[in-house]
Amino acid sequence: MIDLHSHILPGIDDGAKTMEDSLAMARIALDNGTVVIAATPHVIEGRWLPDWSTIQNLCRELSLELRRENIALTVIPGAEVALNMDILDLIKGPGPYCINGGKYMLVELPATHIPQYTEEFFFTLQARGISPILAHPERHPQIAHNPELIVEWVNKGILMQVNGPSLVGKMGDRAMKTAETLLNSNLVHFFGSDTHGPKTRTPRLTEAQAKSVSLVGEKITRQIFTDNSSAVISSDDIIITDVQKIAVVKKHGIWKRIASMLG
């Protein structure tokens, strides 16, 4: 598997605190079937704003330590860029802050709301040759209440990365049900662990992979967990599967209400 979302670099954000943490996380990832992991530290205006060169250098340092420890995990640079118009001053085109220095960028919404300038932000990235990937939409309260937003964005070329732990209930019932709904509606293009440490929020994706197989089958699961992520690493185009009508999960009150509103 390929994990496109992690906070495995030491001491750069709220993820791994030390190189020992990073190595422990790498061992867990490898033991659970991950062979490539994207290091995507937070890039947040006014809080964490590492230089792209700093991220690259830390990736090189971690890769050296992995070789010394005989841990056969490949680490590639990236970032999780917080959606903010000011941050666009740093982002002129593909390369810096994109996964593997390519054309795909992982983007995070504010935790509690969707700014009015969200689509302008996405459009600006696209106009500069960058393909946005929205991180963990299943965790966002407004998306949980209105998943049709994701349909609109996917139809405009925005790709979706869901956290594996969300799909298996480790981030709460709402996030799990939203993840299931998005997956069943062909609205998930990648899974990531969003790992933050070796003891909590660990880089385990095998359970999510198994659940994905049970929901959408092996072919689509392989595409999401491996094929699409490989395309990101090499900056190849992603084939977006036809989006289905939002699939409502039964026996969950909020989705019954949404279904009734949608007719």
N, C-alpha and C positions, 0 to 999 in steps of 0.2 A: 504494500500500500504506500501511497504518498500522502503525507500530512501537510497541507498548505497553510496551517495556522498554528503557530506555537510561540511561546515566550521563553525559549530555551537559552537565549544568550544571557550570560551572567552579568548582574549588576547594572542593567541598562534601563529597566522599567520595574513593574511589579511582579515579574516572573522569577526566574532562577536568580538566587542571591549570590551564589558562588559558582566557580567552575566545578566544584564537587556536585552541586545540585544539577548543573547542566549534564554532567556525565551520568549521573543517576537517572535523569530523565531520558537520556539517549539509550541507556540499557533497557529501560522499560519499553520505550518505543520499539526498539529492535526485537525484543522478546515477544512483542504483540503484533509482529508482522509488518511494521513500517520500515521501509528501506531508505526513503528520502523524506526529509523534514525541512520545511521552510521556516527560517527564523524570522518572525514578523513582530518585532518590538513595537510598542506604541509610539506613534508620532502624533503628539497632541500639542497644539499651540498653547504656550504658557505653562506647560507642565513637563512633558518629556519631548524634547526636540533634538534627537541625536543627528549628527551629520551622517550622510550616507556612507562616507568613508569610515566612520566609526563602526557602523553596522557591518560593513565588509571586513574590516580588520578583526572584529570579534568573531565573525564566522570563520575566518582563517585560523585564528587562535584555537577555537573550539575544534575545528577539523584536525589540527595537529594533535591536540590532546586525545581525540578519538582514535587516531592512528596509533598513538603511543599505548593506548589502553586496549588495542585490538577490538574496537567497537566498530562494526562495519555499517555505520549509518552515515549517509551523505547529508550534509547540512548546506542549504543554499540561502543567500540573503534575500530579505524582503522587508516589509513593514506593514503595520496596521495603522493606516492614516485616518485620523479623526476628521470627520466631515466639517470643514470650516473654510470659508472663502479666503481668509488670510493665508492659509497654508499653500494656496495655489501660487503664491509668490515664489515658493521653492520648487515648484513642479512645472517644468516647462515642456516635458515630453517624456517618452519612454526612457527607461534606465533607472535613475535614482529613485529609491523607495518602491520600485516595482519588483515583483517576485523574480528572482534570479537575474535582476537587471534587465528584464524584458519589457513587455508592453502591458502586462496585467498587474493591476494594483488592488490590494485588499483595503477596503474602506469601511469605516465604522460609523454608524449613526450615534448621536447623543442617546444616552440610556433611556430618557423619559419622553422625548418628543421627536418629531420629524420637522426640521426647519423648513421654512417656506422656500429657501434657496436650494433645497436638496437636488431637484432636477437640474437647476442651473449648474450646480457643482458637477454632477455626472456629465452633463453636456460639455462643459469646459474640458474635462478630462478627455472625453471622446474626441473633441475637436483638436486636442493636442496629441492624438494618436495613442491614447491610453485606454485600455478596456477595464472598467471598474468591476470589481467583485465585491458584493456587499457581504460583510462578515455577520454571521449569526443573526439573520433576520428573525428567526423563530423566538428569540429572547425579547424582542421589542414589544411593549404593550400595545402600541397603536397598530402594529402589523397583526398581532394576535386577534385584535378586534376587527380588523379590516384586511384580510389576506389578499383581497383583490388588488391592493396596492402593488403587490409583488408581480401579479400578472401584467400590470401596466409597465412596470420597470423592465421586466424580462423582455417584453415586446419591443422595448426601446434599446435592447442590447446589454442591459445590466445583468451580470451573472450572480448567482447566489451560492454562498458557502454556509452550510449548516454545521453546527457543532455536533460531533458524534455523541458526547454525553447527553445532549438535549434529547436526542432520539430515544435514548434508553431510560429517560426519566430522572437523570441525575441533576438536572437543572430545574426540576419542578414539573408539575402536571401540565401547566399551560404551555410551557416551552415544548414539552414532549408532543402534545396534541397538535401544536402548530407545525412542528417538524414533520409529523406524520402526514398532515394535510398537504404541506408543500411537496413532500416526496411523492405522495400518491397523485399529485397534480402535475408531475414533470417540471417542478419549479426548483429543484435542487440540482446544482451542477457539480458541486464539490462537497466533501466532508473534511473537517479538520478537527483536531483535538482541542485547540485553544488551551493547551496545557500551560500551567503556571508554576508547576513544582513537581517534585518527586513523591510527595505524600498526599497532596490534595490537587484536584484538577490535573490528573496525570495523563500522559500521552497514550492512552489505550483506546484503540478504535475497533478491536475485533468484535466486541459485543454489538456495536452499532452496525458493523458490516453484516453480521448475522441477521440482525433485525431487518436491515434493508433488503436482504435476499428474501426474507419471509414476506415482505410487503410488495416488492416490485420485481423480484426475480434476479437471477445471477447476471444476466446480460447488462441490465441497467445498472446494477450495483457495481459491476466491474468498470463500466463507463464512468461512474461517479467517483469511485475510490481510486482509480488508476489511470484510465485513458484520458479523461479530461485534464487531470492534474499533470500528466506527462506533456500534454499540449501546452499548458501554461508555462512549464519549465522551458520549453523550446520556443515559446512565443508563436506557436501555431494557432490557427483559428479553431474555435470550439463550435461544434455543431449543436445547435439548440433544438432539442426534441420538441415537437408540437406540444404546446401547453394545453392541458385539458381543463375543463371546467373545474373550479375549486371543488375538491373532493371533501365533503364534510364527514368528519369522524362521528359516528353515532355514540349515543349515551354520554354526551358531554354538553351540558346546558348551553354554553356560549355559542357552540357551533350550530345547535338547533335554532337559536335565535337568528344567527347569521343566515342560515338556510331559509328561514321564513322571510327575512328581509329581502333576500335575493330572488325569492319566488321559486 
